[in-house]
Each structure stands twice: as C-alpha cells, then as structure tokens.
Amino acid sequence: MQALTAKCLIRIADKIYDKSIGGILKVIIVGAGVIGMMQARELALKGVEVVLLDKGICGSEASWAGGGIISPLYPWRYCDAVTQLANWSQAYYPNLIQTLEAETDIDSELTRHGLLMLDVDDREDAVNWSKGANTWIEEIDAASIYDLEPNLRKGINEGLWMSQVASIRNPRLLKALYRFIELNPLVTVMEESEVSSLISKGSKVSGVKTAQGITVEGDKVVLSLGAWTSALSGQETIQIQPVKGQMLLFAAKPGMVNRVVLSHGRYVIPRRDGSVVAGSTLEYTGFEKQTTEQVKNELSDMAIDLFPELASCQITHHWAGLRPSSPNGVPYIGRLPNYDNAFINSGHFRNGLVLSPASVRLMTSILCEETAPIDPTPYEPSRLN
C-alpha cells in the first residue's frame, strides 16, 4: 500500500495550525468540482495544506455542464436557507472573479446582463418576495420586453425583469480555479483517483483510501463529490441523488440574444462571443448521463420558439451533467454525523455555481473554527430532511 508523502511548504505568515498535533492543518478534499476547487483555493490562501482528489479530471462533471446563471431560477420559490447562500454569493462574486483573473490571467466572463422571465403564473408572489429579500424584481410590459430583446418572438405582452442577475462562463471559471491550485504549492491535486473509503477508527478519520490502493492521510476530510457523495459518506441522513440535465450550444452571432431568458422552466443564455446556451432538463435516470436526440430537438425547438433567428444557427455542442439533488434543494454543509473530523459540502442541486462562494466560506469557517458568515444550522448534515 502506497502513502502520499508531504510536500515542501512555503512560508506564509498566517498559517492555520491543528491544535491536536501542533502542525500545519492538512485538509483532504474529495471531489474537485467548483466547490472542491474553490474550497482548496480558499484554504490555501489561509495557509492550510490541501490534498484535492477527484475520480476523474478536475471540473469535468456538473460544474462544467451547468449554464452559469448566478441566481436560482424563480428564486422566490426557494426556502430562506437557499436564499441566504444565494444573496451572499451574488454580492461576493464580482470580487472573486476579479481576484481570480489577477491571480491567473483567466477571465471567467462574469456578465451582468439580467434575467428576463416569461410566462410566470405567480408574478404577484415574486414581486412580494422581492420586497423583503433585497432583490429587485420588476413587472414589465411588451414595450420594455422588446427594448431588452428586439429579436424575441412576437406576441409577448408581459414579463418579470431582474436587472442585477449575472451569468458566468463556468468552464472558464473552472479553468481559473484549476490554474490557481496548480500554481499554489500548498495544494496537491490527485486526478483520476477515486476514493473508495474513509480510513477511520471510532469517530476519528485519519485519511482516505483510493481505488488504486493509495492512502492519503490528513487532519480533516471534506466530501464535495456532488451526486456521488452519499455512497462515500455512509450516512443515512445524507440524501443526495443524481438528476440529469441536458444542454446544447448554438453558434449564434453577438446581439442575437442579449439577456438570460427563462420560460416554462427552460432558458437561453448568451455568451460574450455571441454563442447561446439552451437548457435544461430534469431527468431522474440514476447515474446514466447519455444525451438523447429527443431532448436535443426539444431544447432546440424551445430556443428557436423564443428567438426564431436561432433556426439559422448551427448547434455545435450537446451535453449532459448530473446535478446533486437534495431535499428542498438545501445543501449539506458541516460535520458528518458519527465523525469528529469528517465534513460535507454537497447537495446543491441546480445551484452549485450560484451558492458555491457562500458554501465554501461557511465550510472554511467550520474547518478553521472561525465565525460563520451565515447561520450554519439549516445546512447541518444531521438534519432529517
């Protein structure tokens, strides 16, 4: 059996020390999606040594496959626990993206082009919710809609407008995070290293074992495996299941679509180069994530119905990802039941990119025994729903 050797560490003024051993805190993160990589970055910036493991290539699962809208869809329909994470993250994202670009020279393309929602039945609930949620939702008429989107199909008379909503080009964000951890000497990355089990004695976890027989030792372990988290956690209270979402990409021209447009639960998202993402489905098919011609046609028809000019554009990509669904969409963030030093940050369902900065900051505060930015109670893994 092999063991991972400790790497040489640079001197950092504000190192975090593990009180039980008197040395620099070493955290093992299992799962290298947006949350795992963002967690590794934040801990490394605090002087914590990190080992980041993934069963495949970093950032290649749900975080890459998502649309990148920095808002829950129909945010008024979510509980307060999701809203708290979303509000914190939305306020923090601009600073995060600017800092990441300075660190890596990679622009994640955070674009504040707003969210236009059509065919909303509970408009009054949305407007009332926004008054108490510090979120601006405006009812707009046909003239305002076509000022925002001149190429939208004709005959739309009313909608809801959230002018402050941004989107991010999530593959670029993942590249920036990967570049940071690749350059940082406090982070060791182990790709194609599926973790088969936690190594524990009683309530104490000493590390993890990979399917290749490699043992990685650390002071604390964080599980951020998305849809794959439940099996490794071994906890009945952790209820996370995969939900497939299919997406496609149109090679459109700049200006054809200008805003994120949402209708009947599906959306189109413009990128800065003019390309348009269309999505997404909710398919409960287990860990199967094949794309289908039927869904490709459905998403294409939806996008072209909203923007008829897209009919002249080639569909260049069609893909699927597995979201980690959890009860009420509330992620699990905190210490795993029955363990003293094993933690979880997973189960964000459709909102992993939206909620990741706040979720990571909350997890960091728990790991480093600091003041939490928001109340951690609603996210405790010991909860029963």
Buried (B, 14 or more C-beta within 10 A) or exposed (E): EEEBEEEEEEEBEEBBEBEEEEEBBBBBBBBBBBBBBBBBBBBBBBBBBBBBBBBEEBBBBBBBBBBBBBBBBBBBEBEEBBBBBBBBBBEBBEEBBEBBBEBBEBBBBBBEBBBBBBEBEEBEEBBEBBEEBEBEBEBBEBEBBEEBBEBBEEEBEBBBBBBEBBBBBBBBBBBBBBBBBEEBEBBBBBBEBBBEEBBBEEEEBBBBBBEEEBBBBBBBBBBBBBBBBBEBBBBEBBBBBBBBBBBBBBBBBEEBBBBBBBBEEBBBBBBEEBBBBBBBBEBEBEEEBEBBEEBBEBBBEBBBEBBEBBEEBEBEEBBBBBBBBBEEBBBBBBBBBBBEBBBBBBBBBBBBBBBBBBBBBBBBBBBBEEEBBBEBEBBBBEBEE
